[in-house]
């Protein structure tokens, strides 16, 4: 008789496959099949039971995934996943013990804990990460972190997880920033350091909001090694203006313009430049990309999101697209 969580596992299997994982049964494991392999019903050390999925990355155990039936509350499941992460048999290769990556999923809702973060906590995610993303996190962890007064040395070569690097940003150079802009940048970084990733910068018209945002983005890319930042606007002409601002921006510690130091892409098609550190585009185009459309209909970026919202009465569904995975951007700035 099918178990209540079997339907959830079907959806989980499909989602893992979309994210680049090979899903296998315990009696047919082939770790060479893919960079990431998810093994169902994996037997753990004595007393730890079975992990619903043991996640292998590059042939080494890296995380666990606990499946629950649809409608289950995932809040308390993290403790169970932590138990399984600590129960990996000693003979299995695992670069980090207990295993650092914990997922809990019903197939509809998924939460994730990165135990490499300075204060690990369960957070809701839209989808599973790709194997190469978890591999990169573990590679950073393998680097010895110089410490000063019990904290990572900010002068070291961008150590640890992204959330850890957010805690090692150097003091802000106030050059070229008005007092209100300095306050906005500092307060944003305090919010990020305190693990409060959603922040609002509210400034008067003409006070240099875009310049302030670019100042923050420069620091996040240079000092926190943000892999890619998404700069969202609601109309195409605002994207043009934003690109001009990036092209004019000169940081206080480098005579070159922002666009001479880092690649900035203003999307004109539904394809990301793999080396772009900043991507400027409209909300309409991001939605089009997530829907898997080859191209955005002409004129769609000229109508504001507010106008579109008045026309669309029902919530717009959002799908996962492997070409634009959840880890495509470390930070999202929305220019309103």
Buried (B, 14 or more C-beta within 10 A) or exposed (E): EEEEBEBBBEBBBEBBBBBBBBBBEEEEBEBEBBBBBBBBEBBBBEEBEBBBBBBBBBEBBBBBBBBBBEEBEBEEBBEBBBBBBBBBEEEBEBBBEBBBBBBBBBBEBBBBBBBBBBEBEBEEBEBBBBBBBBBBBBEBBEEEBEEEEEEBEBEBEBBBBBBBBBBBBEEBEEEBBBEBBBBBBBEBBEBBBEBEEEEEBEBEEEEBBBBBBBBBBBBBBBBBBBBBBBBBBBBBEBBEBBBEBBEEBBBEEEEEBBBEBBBBBBBEEBEBEEEBBBBBBBBBBBBBBBBEEEEBEEEBBEBBBEEBEEEEEEEEEEEBBEEBBBBBBBBBBEBE
